[in-house]
Structures are given as C-alpha cells and as structure tokens.
Amino acid sequence: MGSYNNFGYNRERSDTEKKRSSIELTNENYVKKAEDVINNLIAGKSKILTTSKIRKLLAMVSDMYTKAKRLKSNTLSSDWVSKIQYFKMHTIYEAGREPSVKKFVEEAQIIEQIDKIKADKDKLILFCLYMEALVAYRKYLGGKDE
C-alpha cells in the first residue's frame, strides 16, 4: 500500500520502509539503537557512508545541541522549529545526492526522528545525542573511510 508524502500524492513505500519497525528513542536506549543501525548497515553489505559525508550534518546537530542545552523552556520557539526543519531539509538533500547517505538516513530513521521532535527541547536533545552515537559507532565499527 502506498503512503502520502508531503506533496499529497501517493507513492509506493520502499522495501526498507515496509520491513523495518519504528525506532523509539529513550535516554536509556539511544546508544544501543545507534549501534544496531550501524551493525545493520555493515551486515547488509551496504557501502557505509564516509565520515566526510556526515560531517556537515553532525556540525549542524552539535550546534543545535549546544544552544538547546542553554534554553530555559522545554518548549521550543518557532525559530527553533524552523531550524529543525532546515536540518531536515538539508538531510534530505544530502540523502538525495549520495546513495550511502540515503541508506544511512533510512536505516537510522533520521527523518522520522526529526518529525518526532516537534517543539520539545528534550526530544531535540535526545535526537542530537542519537546522531552523535550514530557517528561514533560509524567510526568505531565502520573502520576507516575508503
């Protein structure tokens, strides 16, 4: 069965979308979930993305994390929601440019995780930690860049 994308028209879900279950992140499991994602990419013999391919994304996440930690309110302003949407758009663009980034984004459910943030500071911080864990396991388990 197809699904509706942001443009309102129907598209068929990929095999990856059909067979994977949703990743539910918590403060207790985000590191394990990141490890599982990278192990699945390696086990699936996917060309694993290079560190340089995710460096820009990680820089954006690190900046958001640092600034979000200083916020007093747990509800993010519309400016923050806009920054998160910009990050989502940038992630989609990078995934469209490079198949290994797309595979990584799909396996880690990056877009779905971004959508769960909405205007919740704690969810943003958890997402940022998850992204850092993904990069750490990519480096640890993925070996050297080719």
Biotite code that builds the C-alpha atoms (Angstrom):
import biotite.structure as struc

atoms = struc.array([
    struc.Atom([0.000, 0.000, 0.000], chain_id="A", res_id=1, res_name="MET", atom_name="CA", element="C"),
    struc.Atom([1.282, 3.451, -0.822], chain_id="A", res_id=2, res_name="GLY", atom_name="CA", element="C"),
    struc.Atom([1.636, 6.386, 1.500], chain_id="A", res_id=3, res_name="SER", atom_name="CA", element="C"),
    struc.Atom([1.186, 10.097, 1.112], chain_id="A", res_id=4, res_name="TYR", atom_name="CA", element="C"),
    struc.Atom([4.268, 12.258, 1.059], chain_id="A", res_id=5, res_name="ASN", atom_name="CA", element="C"),
    struc.Atom([4.475, 15.944, 1.943], chain_id="A", res_id=6, res_name="ASN", atom_name="CA", element="C"),
    struc.Atom([3.220, 16.912, -1.517], chain_id="A", res_id=7, res_name="PHE", atom_name="CA", element="C"),
    struc.Atom([-0.028, 14.986, -1.015], chain_id="A", res_id=8, res_name="GLY", atom_name="CA", element="C"),
    struc.Atom([0.399, 12.379, -3.708], chain_id="A", res_id=9, res_name="TYR", atom_name="CA", element="C"),
    struc.Atom([0.647, 8.664, -3.296], chain_id="A", res_id=10, res_name="ASN", atom_name="CA", element="C"),
    struc.Atom([3.936, 6.811, -3.623], chain_id="A", res_id=11, res_name="ARG", atom_name="CA", element="C"),
    struc.Atom([4.881, 3.212, -3.017], chain_id="A", res_id=12, res_name="GLU", atom_name="CA", element="C"),
    struc.Atom([6.820, 2.527, 0.159], chain_id="A", res_id=13, res_name="ARG", atom_name="CA", element="C"),
    struc.Atom([10.289, 1.066, -0.355], chain_id="A", res_id=14, res_name="SER", atom_name="CA", element="C"),
    struc.Atom([11.133, -2.435, 0.886], chain_id="A", res_id=15, res_name="ASP", atom_name="CA", element="C"),
    struc.Atom([13.228, -0.820, 3.628], chain_id="A", res_id=16, res_name="THR", atom_name="CA", element="C"),
    struc.Atom([10.239, 1.217, 4.833], chain_id="A", res_id=17, res_name="GLU", atom_name="CA", element="C"),
    struc.Atom([7.952, -1.829, 4.763], chain_id="A", res_id=18, res_name="LYS", atom_name="CA", element="C"),
    struc.Atom([10.120, -4.208, 6.795], chain_id="A", res_id=19, res_name="LYS", atom_name="CA", element="C"),
    struc.Atom([11.660, -2.016, 9.478], chain_id="A", res_id=20, res_name="ARG", atom_name="CA", element="C"),
    struc.Atom([9.972, -1.242, 12.733], chain_id="A", res_id=21, res_name="SER", atom_name="CA", element="C"),
    struc.Atom([9.928, 2.243, 14.151], chain_id="A", res_id=22, res_name="SER", atom_name="CA", element="C"),
    struc.Atom([12.880, 3.214, 16.328], chain_id="A", res_id=23, res_name="ILE", atom_name="CA", element="C"),
    struc.Atom([11.640, 4.571, 19.651], chain_id="A", res_id=24, res_name="GLU", atom_name="CA", element="C"),
    struc.Atom([14.438, 6.512, 21.307], chain_id="A", res_id=25, res_name="LEU", atom_name="CA", element="C"),
    struc.Atom([14.816, 6.919, 25.057], chain_id="A", res_id=26, res_name="THR", atom_name="CA", element="C"),
    struc.Atom([17.598, 8.253, 27.230], chain_id="A", res_id=27, res_name="ASN", atom_name="CA", element="C"),
    struc.Atom([18.319, 4.642, 28.174], chain_id="A", res_id=28, res_name="GLU", atom_name="CA", element="C"),
    struc.Atom([18.459, 3.093, 24.683], chain_id="A", res_id=29, res_name="ASN", atom_name="CA", element="C"),
    struc.Atom([19.676, 5.647, 22.110], chain_id="A", res_id=30, res_name="TYR", atom_name="CA", element="C"),
    struc.Atom([23.276, 4.370, 22.177], chain_id="A", res_id=31, res_name="VAL", atom_name="CA", element="C"),
    struc.Atom([22.170, 0.754, 21.634], chain_id="A", res_id=32, res_name="LYS", atom_name="CA", element="C"),
    struc.Atom([19.800, 1.813, 18.849], chain_id="A", res_id=33, res_name="LYS", atom_name="CA", element="C"),
    struc.Atom([22.669, 3.651, 17.122], chain_id="A", res_id=34, res_name="ALA", atom_name="CA", element="C"),
    struc.Atom([24.908, 0.598, 17.439], chain_id="A", res_id=35, res_name="GLU", atom_name="CA", element="C"),
    struc.Atom([22.157, -1.603, 15.952], chain_id="A", res_id=36, res_name="ASP", atom_name="CA", element="C"),
    struc.Atom([21.726, 0.760, 12.989], chain_id="A", res_id=37, res_name="VAL", atom_name="CA", element="C"),
    struc.Atom([25.415, 0.733, 12.110], chain_id="A", res_id=38, res_name="ILE", atom_name="CA", element="C"),
    struc.Atom([25.651, -3.047, 12.599], chain_id="A", res_id=39, res_name="ASN", atom_name="CA", element="C"),
    struc.Atom([22.658, -3.493, 10.249], chain_id="A", res_id=40, res_name="ASN", atom_name="CA", element="C"),
    struc.Atom([24.311, -1.322, 7.604], chain_id="A", res_id=41, res_name="LEU", atom_name="CA", element="C"),
    struc.Atom([27.556, -3.292, 7.879], chain_id="A", res_id=42, res_name="ILE", atom_name="CA", element="C"),
    struc.Atom([25.775, -6.681, 7.918], chain_id="A", res_id=43, res_name="ALA", atom_name="CA", element="C"),
    struc.Atom([23.725, -5.680, 4.886], chain_id="A", res_id=44, res_name="GLY", atom_name="CA", element="C"),
    struc.Atom([26.963, -5.105, 2.993], chain_id="A", res_id=45, res_name="LYS", atom_name="CA", element="C"),
    struc.Atom([25.849, -1.566, 2.286], chain_id="A", res_id=46, res_name="SER", atom_name="CA", element="C"),
    struc.Atom([28.521, 0.864, 1.238], chain_id="A", res_id=47, res_name="LYS", atom_name="CA", element="C"),
    struc.Atom([28.901, 2.669, 4.517], chain_id="A", res_id=48, res_name="ILE", atom_name="CA", element="C"),
    struc.Atom([28.986, 6.419, 4.273], chain_id="A", res_id=49, res_name="LEU", atom_name="CA", element="C"),
    struc.Atom([32.251, 8.223, 4.842], chain_id="A", res_id=50, res_name="THR", atom_name="CA", element="C"),
    struc.Atom([32.838, 10.457, 7.813], chain_id="A", res_id=51, res_name="THR", atom_name="CA", element="C"),
    struc.Atom([33.099, 13.455, 5.499], chain_id="A", res_id=52, res_name="SER", atom_name="CA", element="C"),
    struc.Atom([29.588, 12.760, 4.180], chain_id="A", res_id=53, res_name="LYS", atom_name="CA", element="C"),
    struc.Atom([28.076, 13.242, 7.613], chain_id="A", res_id=54, res_name="ILE", atom_name="CA", element="C"),
    struc.Atom([30.464, 15.865, 8.950], chain_id="A", res_id=55, res_name="ARG", atom_name="CA", element="C"),
    struc.Atom([28.231, 18.776, 7.892], chain_id="A", res_id=56, res_name="LYS", atom_name="CA", element="C"),
    struc.Atom([25.148, 17.126, 9.374], chain_id="A", res_id=57, res_name="LEU", atom_name="CA", element="C"),
    struc.Atom([26.967, 16.434, 12.623], chain_id="A", res_id=58, res_name="LEU", atom_name="CA", element="C"),
    struc.Atom([28.211, 20.032, 12.786], chain_id="A", res_id=59, res_name="ALA", atom_name="CA", element="C"),
    struc.Atom([24.633, 21.276, 12.499], chain_id="A", res_id=60, res_name="MET", atom_name="CA", element="C"),
    struc.Atom([23.455, 18.824, 15.158], chain_id="A", res_id=61, res_name="VAL", atom_name="CA", element="C"),
    struc.Atom([26.288, 19.776, 17.524], chain_id="A", res_id=62, res_name="SER", atom_name="CA", element="C"),
    struc.Atom([25.422, 23.457, 17.160], chain_id="A", res_id=63, res_name="ASP", atom_name="CA", element="C"),
    struc.Atom([21.734, 22.779, 17.882], chain_id="A", res_id=64, res_name="MET", atom_name="CA", element="C"),
    struc.Atom([22.635, 20.625, 20.896], chain_id="A", res_id=65, res_name="TYR", atom_name="CA", element="C"),
    struc.Atom([24.908, 23.250, 22.424], chain_id="A", res_id=66, res_name="THR", atom_name="CA", element="C"),
    struc.Atom([22.330, 26.006, 22.032], chain_id="A", res_id=67, res_name="LYS", atom_name="CA", element="C"),
    struc.Atom([19.380, 23.839, 23.136], chain_id="A", res_id=68, res_name="ALA", atom_name="CA", element="C"),
    struc.Atom([21.113, 22.838, 26.374], chain_id="A", res_id=69, res_name="LYS", atom_name="CA", element="C"),
    struc.Atom([21.136, 26.522, 27.391], chain_id="A", res_id=70, res_name="ARG", atom_name="CA", element="C"),
    struc.Atom([17.405, 27.041, 26.852], chain_id="A", res_id=71, res_name="LEU", atom_name="CA", element="C"),
    struc.Atom([15.324, 27.569, 29.974], chain_id="A", res_id=72, res_name="LYS", atom_name="CA", element="C"),
    struc.Atom([11.982, 26.493, 28.490], chain_id="A", res_id=73, res_name="SER", atom_name="CA", element="C"),
    struc.Atom([11.227, 22.921, 27.445], chain_id="A", res_id=74, res_name="ASN", atom_name="CA", element="C"),
    struc.Atom([9.041, 24.206, 24.600], chain_id="A", res_id=75, res_name="THR", atom_name="CA", element="C"),
    struc.Atom([10.951, 25.313, 21.525], chain_id="A", res_id=76, res_name="LEU", atom_name="CA", element="C"),
    struc.Atom([10.112, 28.602, 19.843], chain_id="A", res_id=77, res_name="SER", atom_name="CA", element="C"),
    struc.Atom([9.012, 28.841, 16.220], chain_id="A", res_id=78, res_name="SER", atom_name="CA", element="C"),
    struc.Atom([12.590, 29.895, 15.351], chain_id="A", res_id=79, res_name="ASP", atom_name="CA", element="C"),
    struc.Atom([13.824, 26.607, 16.793], chain_id="A", res_id=80, res_name="TRP", atom_name="CA", element="C"),
    struc.Atom([11.188, 24.604, 14.941], chain_id="A", res_id=81, res_name="VAL", atom_name="CA", element="C"),
    struc.Atom([12.327, 26.376, 11.765], chain_id="A", res_id=82, res_name="SER", atom_name="CA", element="C"),
    struc.Atom([15.977, 25.412, 12.460], chain_id="A", res_id=83, res_name="LYS", atom_name="CA", element="C"),
    struc.Atom([14.942, 21.805, 12.940], chain_id="A", res_id=84, res_name="ILE", atom_name="CA", element="C"),
    struc.Atom([13.010, 21.880, 9.658], chain_id="A", res_id=85, res_name="GLN", atom_name="CA", element="C"),
    struc.Atom([16.050, 23.365, 7.925], chain_id="A", res_id=86, res_name="TYR", atom_name="CA", element="C"),
    struc.Atom([18.144, 20.499, 9.257], chain_id="A", res_id=87, res_name="PHE", atom_name="CA", element="C"),
    struc.Atom([15.533, 18.039, 7.959], chain_id="A", res_id=88, res_name="LYS", atom_name="CA", element="C"),
    struc.Atom([15.607, 19.660, 4.521], chain_id="A", res_id=89, res_name="MET", atom_name="CA", element="C"),
    struc.Atom([19.408, 19.629, 4.473], chain_id="A", res_id=90, res_name="HIS", atom_name="CA", element="C"),
    struc.Atom([19.440, 15.948, 5.477], chain_id="A", res_id=91, res_name="THR", atom_name="CA", element="C"),
    struc.Atom([17.022, 15.065, 2.670], chain_id="A", res_id=92, res_name="ILE", atom_name="CA", element="C"),
    struc.Atom([19.170, 16.985, 0.202], chain_id="A", res_id=93, res_name="TYR", atom_name="CA", element="C"),
    struc.Atom([22.340, 15.150, 1.272], chain_id="A", res_id=94, res_name="GLU", atom_name="CA", element="C"),
    struc.Atom([20.485, 11.815, 1.099], chain_id="A", res_id=95, res_name="ALA", atom_name="CA", element="C"),
    struc.Atom([19.353, 12.637, -2.432], chain_id="A", res_id=96, res_name="GLY", atom_name="CA", element="C"),
    struc.Atom([22.908, 13.425, -3.512], chain_id="A", res_id=97, res_name="ARG", atom_name="CA", element="C"),
    struc.Atom([24.552, 10.267, -2.214], chain_id="A", res_id=98, res_name="GLU", atom_name="CA", element="C"),
    struc.Atom([23.103, 6.710, -2.031], chain_id="A", res_id=99, res_name="PRO", atom_name="CA", element="C"),
    struc.Atom([25.187, 5.795, 1.044], chain_id="A", res_id=100, res_name="SER", atom_name="CA", element="C"),
    struc.Atom([23.789, 8.801, 2.933], chain_id="A", res_id=101, res_name="VAL", atom_name="CA", element="C"),
    struc.Atom([20.266, 7.851, 1.852], chain_id="A", res_id=102, res_name="LYS", atom_name="CA", element="C"),
    struc.Atom([20.742, 4.302, 3.123], chain_id="A", res_id=103, res_name="LYS", atom_name="CA", element="C"),
    struc.Atom([22.082, 5.668, 6.425], chain_id="A", res_id=104, res_name="PHE", atom_name="CA", element="C"),
    struc.Atom([19.196, 8.157, 6.788], chain_id="A", res_id=105, res_name="VAL", atom_name="CA", element="C"),
    struc.Atom([16.632, 5.432, 6.055], chain_id="A", res_id=106, res_name="GLU", atom_name="CA", element="C"),
    struc.Atom([18.184, 2.797, 8.334], chain_id="A", res_id=107, res_name="GLU", atom_name="CA", element="C"),
    struc.Atom([18.600, 5.270, 11.226], chain_id="A", res_id=108, res_name="ALA", atom_name="CA", element="C"),
    struc.Atom([15.132, 6.725, 10.553], chain_id="A", res_id=109, res_name="GLN", atom_name="CA", element="C"),
    struc.Atom([16.588, 10.231, 10.762], chain_id="A", res_id=110, res_name="ILE", atom_name="CA", element="C"),
    struc.Atom([13.609, 11.948, 9.109], chain_id="A", res_id=111, res_name="ILE", atom_name="CA", element="C"),
    struc.Atom([11.116, 10.120, 11.331], chain_id="A", res_id=112, res_name="GLU", atom_name="CA", element="C"),
    struc.Atom([13.153, 11.050, 14.404], chain_id="A", res_id=113, res_name="GLN", atom_name="CA", element="C"),
    struc.Atom([13.255, 14.703, 13.351], chain_id="A", res_id=114, res_name="ILE", atom_name="CA", element="C"),
    struc.Atom([9.475, 14.684, 12.906], chain_id="A", res_id=115, res_name="ASP", atom_name="CA", element="C"),
    struc.Atom([9.034, 13.386, 16.479], chain_id="A", res_id=116, res_name="LYS", atom_name="CA", element="C"),
    struc.Atom([10.818, 16.420, 17.948], chain_id="A", res_id=117, res_name="ILE", atom_name="CA", element="C"),
    struc.Atom([8.058, 18.906, 17.134], chain_id="A", res_id=118, res_name="LYS", atom_name="CA", element="C"),
    struc.Atom([8.677, 21.713, 19.701], chain_id="A", res_id=119, res_name="ALA", atom_name="CA", element="C"),
    struc.Atom([10.056, 19.574, 22.557], chain_id="A", res_id=120, res_name="ASP", atom_name="CA", element="C"),
    struc.Atom([13.535, 20.552, 23.786], chain_id="A", res_id=121, res_name="LYS", atom_name="CA", element="C"),
    struc.Atom([14.144, 17.172, 25.469], chain_id="A", res_id=122, res_name="ASP", atom_name="CA", element="C"),
    struc.Atom([13.316, 15.327, 22.237], chain_id="A", res_id=123, res_name="LYS", atom_name="CA", element="C"),
    struc.Atom([15.696, 17.600, 20.331], chain_id="A", res_id=124, res_name="LEU", atom_name="CA", element="C"),
    struc.Atom([18.497, 16.896, 22.793], chain_id="A", res_id=125, res_name="ILE", atom_name="CA", element="C"),
    struc.Atom([17.816, 13.153, 22.631], chain_id="A", res_id=126, res_name="LEU", atom_name="CA", element="C"),
    struc.Atom([17.888, 13.297, 18.821], chain_id="A", res_id=127, res_name="PHE", atom_name="CA", element="C"),
    struc.Atom([21.225, 15.142, 18.907], chain_id="A", res_id=128, res_name="CYS", atom_name="CA", element="C"),
    struc.Atom([22.690, 12.513, 21.239], chain_id="A", res_id=129, res_name="LEU", atom_name="CA", element="C"),
    struc.Atom([21.407, 9.761, 18.930], chain_id="A", res_id=130, res_name="TYR", atom_name="CA", element="C"),
    struc.Atom([23.089, 11.410, 15.936], chain_id="A", res_id=131, res_name="MET", atom_name="CA", element="C"),
    struc.Atom([26.366, 11.657, 17.859], chain_id="A", res_id=132, res_name="GLU", atom_name="CA", element="C"),
    struc.Atom([26.074, 7.983, 18.823], chain_id="A", res_id=133, res_name="ALA", atom_name="CA", element="C"),
    struc.Atom([25.476, 7.021, 15.184], chain_id="A", res_id=134, res_name="LEU", atom_name="CA", element="C"),
    struc.Atom([28.626, 8.858, 14.129], chain_id="A", res_id=135, res_name="VAL", atom_name="CA", element="C"),
    struc.Atom([30.616, 7.318, 16.980], chain_id="A", res_id=136, res_name="ALA", atom_name="CA", element="C"),
    struc.Atom([29.552, 3.782, 16.035], chain_id="A", res_id=137, res_name="TYR", atom_name="CA", element="C"),
    struc.Atom([30.126, 4.533, 12.367], chain_id="A", res_id=138, res_name="ARG", atom_name="CA", element="C"),
    struc.Atom([33.706, 5.416, 13.244], chain_id="A", res_id=139, res_name="LYS", atom_name="CA", element="C"),
    struc.Atom([34.176, 2.532, 15.694], chain_id="A", res_id=140, res_name="TYR", atom_name="CA", element="C"),
    struc.Atom([32.504, -0.278, 13.747], chain_id="A", res_id=141, res_name="LEU", atom_name="CA", element="C"),
    struc.Atom([32.763, 1.069, 10.214], chain_id="A", res_id=142, res_name="GLY", atom_name="CA", element="C"),
    struc.Atom([36.534, 1.316, 10.138], chain_id="A", res_id=143, res_name="GLY", atom_name="CA", element="C"),
    struc.Atom([38.494, 3.726, 8.031], chain_id="A", res_id=144, res_name="LYS", atom_name="CA", element="C"),
    struc.Atom([36.965, 5.734, 5.222], chain_id="A", res_id=145, res_name="ASP", atom_name="CA", element="C"),
    struc.Atom([37.557, 4.287, 1.787], chain_id="A", res_id=146, res_name="GLU", atom_name="CA", element="C"),
])
